[in-house]
Amino acid sequence: MSAQTILRPSIEADLPAIQAIYAHAVQHGTGTFETEVPDTPEMGRRRTEVLSRGLPYLAAEVSGEVVGYAYANYFRPRMAYRYCLEDSIYLSPKAQGQGLGKLLLAELIARCEAAGGRQMLAVIGDAENKGSIGVHAALGFEHTGVLKSSGWKFGRWLDVVLMQRQLGHGGTSSPV
């Protein structure tokens, strides 16, 4: 990415751009299994939930324009999962294939480790999503499984690829 690339905590003013990026992913991509585009207030509610847990919600800005975002949230809502985080990364079409996803994921990993996370999961929609699988593998995620034909979108069955990476001390010691 260019020297004008900035990775930073997202702010409320980023929500329209974040919503537009996600809307494109919902309408045209298989990385999310959501089929209805959430509106900007819903995206704000989701962001607030992540931040209320002390977890990062990042924005990627290139030349002053938000072109991507990433966040981590509990893998599942039950409290025993609070140290096991699931990452999400979305880029505008014009920002894809330029290394920005890898930059966002690396920053997300660092911030999640600092926040006390111990495991990070990638729950990747569509086994053909080679870009996401490759970015996660490049940053130390290991393949842990496939959920076959678990989503139906765009008239076809989609697998989910599961990948996992230890954060910090992982499961070798108590987090508290």
Backbone hydrogen bonds, N-H to C=O, Kabsch-Sander energy under -0.5 kcal/mol:
donor,donor_aa,acceptor,acceptor_aa,energy
5,T,2,S,-1.7
6,I,61,E,-2.9
8,R,6,I,-0.5
8,R,59,A,-2.4
10,S,57,Y,-3.2
14,D,11,I,-2.2
15,L,12,E,-1.7
17,A,14,D,-0.6
18,I,14,D,-2.5
19,Q,15,L,-3.1
20,A,16,P,-2.0
21,I,17,A,-2.3
22,Y,18,I,-2.5
23,A,19,Q,-2.7
24,H,20,A,-1.9
25,A,21,I,-1.7
26,V,22,Y,-2.7
27,Q,23,A,-2.6
28,H,24,H,-2.3
29,G,25,A,-2.0
43,M,39,D,-2.2
44,G,40,T,-2.3
45,R,41,P,-2.1
46,R,42,E,-2.4
47,R,43,M,-2.2
48,T,44,G,-2.5
49,E,45,R,-2.0
50,V,46,R,-1.9
51,L,47,R,-2.6
52,S,48,T,-2.4
53,R,49,E,-0.8
53,R,50,V,-1.1
54,G,51,L,-1.9
55,L,50,V,-1.6
58,L,70,A,-3.3
59,A,8,R,-3.3
60,A,68,G,-2.9
61,E,6,I,-3.0
61,E,59,A,-0.5
62,V,65,E,-2.7
63,S,4,Q,-0.9
65,E,62,V,-1.8
67,V,60,A,-2.6
67,V,65,E,-0.6
68,G,60,A,-1.1
69,Y,90,Y,-2.4
70,A,58,L,-1.7
71,Y,88,S,-2.1
72,A,56,P,-1.5
73,N,86,E,-1.8
75,F,81,Y,-0.6
75,F,84,C,-2.6
81,Y,78,R,-2.1
82,R,79,M,-2.0
84,C,81,Y,-2.3
85,L,83,Y,-0.7
85,L,119,Q,-3.0
86,E,73,N,-3.1
87,D,121,L,-2.2
88,S,71,Y,-2.2
90,Y,69,Y,-2.6
92,S,67,V,-3.1
95,A,92,S,-1.9
96,Q,92,S,-0.6
96,Q,93,P,-1.0
98,Q,95,A,-0.8
103,L,99,G,-1.8
104,L,100,L,-2.7
105,L,101,G,-2.6
106,A,102,K,-2.5
107,E,103,L,-2.2
108,L,104,L,-2.6
109,I,105,L,-2.8
110,A,106,A,-2.1
111,R,107,E,-2.3
112,C,108,L,-2.5
113,E,109,I,-2.5
114,A,110,A,-2.0
115,A,111,R,-1.4
116,G,113,E,-1.5
117,G,112,C,-2.8
118,R,83,Y,-2.9
119,Q,83,Y,-2.0
120,M,165,R,-2.8
121,L,85,L,-3.5
122,A,163,M,-2.8
123,V,121,L,-0.6
124,I,122,A,-0.8
124,I,161,V,-2.8
125,G,31,G,-0.9
125,G,123,V,-0.6
126,D,159,D,-2.5
129,N,126,D,-2.3
130,K,128,E,-2.4
133,I,129,N,-2.2
134,G,130,K,-2.7
135,V,131,G,-2.4
136,H,132,S,-2.3
137,A,133,I,-2.4
138,A,134,G,-2.4
139,L,135,V,-1.0
139,L,136,H,-0.6
140,G,137,A,-1.7
141,F,136,H,-2.5
142,E,164,Q,-2.9
144,T,162,L,-3.0
145,G,162,L,-1.4
147,L,160,V,-2.8
148,K,146,V,-0.8
150,S,147,L,-0.8
150,S,158,L,-1.2
151,G,158,L,-1.8
153,K,151,G,-0.5
153,K,156,R,-2.1
156,R,153,K,-1.0
158,L,151,G,-3.1
160,V,147,L,-1.9
161,V,124,I,-2.6
162,L,145,G,-3.1
163,M,122,A,-2.1
164,Q,142,E,-2.2
165,R,120,M,-2.4
167,L,118,R,-2.6
170,G,167,L,-2.7
172,T,169,H,-2.3
173,S,170,G,-0.5
